[in-house]
Amino acid sequence: MAGKILLQTQPLQETAPVSLDEAIALIESGQGEGLNVDLGNGCTARADGHRGLEGLLQRLRGHRMMLALASGAADLSRFKGRNAALMVDPLVQEILDAASQKD
């Protein structure tokens, strides 16, 4: 090897885990830098992905929704089906029919 390259790393600053709801509130208020979020059962989440805090916020909101669905606490009344039959535009139906045909 012609030359040596020395890499110096700094360990991640470990912050005390915050709750799911607290983390969402902090990120929404612009104070979410360096969060360590306690998801329960020994799992934590951080903003270390390529989408940063915005990606973490999206994952945390999804996690909160899944917890609410699993516990039965979610209000699903606005998602109840409509009584009327589903109306599909003829041009859209033509595309759907063409897509479902086998070659």
Secondary structure, DSSP 4 states (H G I P E B T S, - for coil): ----------PPPP---B-HHHHHHHHHTT--TT--EEEETTEEE-S-STTHHHHHHHHHHHHHHHHHHHHT----GGGPPPSSPP---HHHHHHHHHHH---
